[in-house]
Amino acid sequence: MRRELDMLVGQMHATGISYDEGVREFKRRFLLHVLANHRGNQCKSADELGMHRNTLSRTLTELDLDTAQIRTGLKRPVRSERPTNKVQSITSAAGGR
């Protein structure tokens, strides 16, 4: 993993990405990953990250991340909005035709 990170940093530097841009993007992706693992729960995410929940909330605001969108994107759609496989069910019941 260290080698991959070294290569990524080298590529970022070679393409002219500034330090501030690189740090901001790393924070965004890291926080999104942890939040996704905890289904958008900021308290559990903050505990895993070793920071206070208010610090996490402030950081999310600074990075323009909306936790409501994170939570909504991770939820299953309501039953009426889920795709159905009626054709497959009918085919199976008819003997696989």
C-alpha positions, 0 to 999 in steps of 0.5 A: 500500500505504501508503494501505491501511495508513493506512486499516487503522490508522485502522479499528483505532483507531476500533474500540478495538483497543489498540496491543499487540493490533494489534502482536501480530496484525501479527506473527502474520500477518507471520510466518505469511506468511513461514513459509508461503513457506518451508514452515515452515522456521524457518532460511530464514524467520529469514534472510529476516526478518533475525533469528536463528533462536532469536529467531524461535522465541522470538517464535513461542512468545510468539505461541502459534504452533505451527510443527508445525501450520504445516508439517503444514498445508502438506504434501500429504496422503499418497496414501491420504488424497487425494481420487480422481476415479475417476468422472471417469476412468471417464467419460473412458475410456467416451467422455465420458458 
